[in-house]
Amino acid sequence: MQIPTETTDDLQKRLRRIEGQIRGIQQMLSEERDCREVVTQISAANKALEQVGFNLVAAGLTWCVSNPEQSKKEGYSIEDVQKMFVKLA
């Protein structure tokens, strides 16, 4: 599956941001911050990670629809990509 470079660049940027969020959560725990604040940040990081997954699968689905023969040859049928969406849901 070929994902456009601008998509992978965007996903990498998002993942670095999430990595920073996780470090922030670790720091919050070390500082014994209020549980509600920590949970709010965990929720935000989780949603951001889900968005990375959805964007990746959406780009893959777009590629599969645009290149049906090549995607099938590489083992990415539309059904396989749909299953990836279900895993994220």
C-alpha positions, -999 to +999 in steps of 0.1 A: +000+000+000+014+033-010+005+062+013+013+097+000+044+113+016+024+143+028+001+119+047+029+100+063+046+133+072+014+145+088+010+112+107+046+114+120+039+150+132+008+139+150+026+110+166+053+133+179+027+155+194+010+125+210+044+114+223+047+148+240+013+144+255+022+111+270+054+126+285+032+153+300+009+127+315+038+109+330+050+142+345+015+149+358+015+115+376+049+122+391+036+156+404+005+138+418-018+161+398-055+158+402-069+125+388-095+144+367-068+164+349-048+133+342-078+114+328-087+144+306-052+143+291-053+105+287-086+109+268-071+136+246-041+115+237-063+085+230-085+105+207-055+119+189-041+083+184-074+071+171-073+100+145-039+089+134-052+054+128-083+066+110-063+089+087-039+061+079-067+037+070-085+064+050-054+070+030-050+033+025-086+029+014-082+058-011-052+041-025-070+007-028-099+023-046-076+042-070-054+011-076-076-020-073-054-044-093-022-034-075-038-033-041-053-068-046-019-080-058-003-066-026-029-083-004-051-053+004-086-060-008-113-034+001-126-059+026-092-060+044-091-022+046-127-022+059-116-046+086-089-022+097-115+005+101-136-019+123-105-026+145-102+012+151-139+017+159 
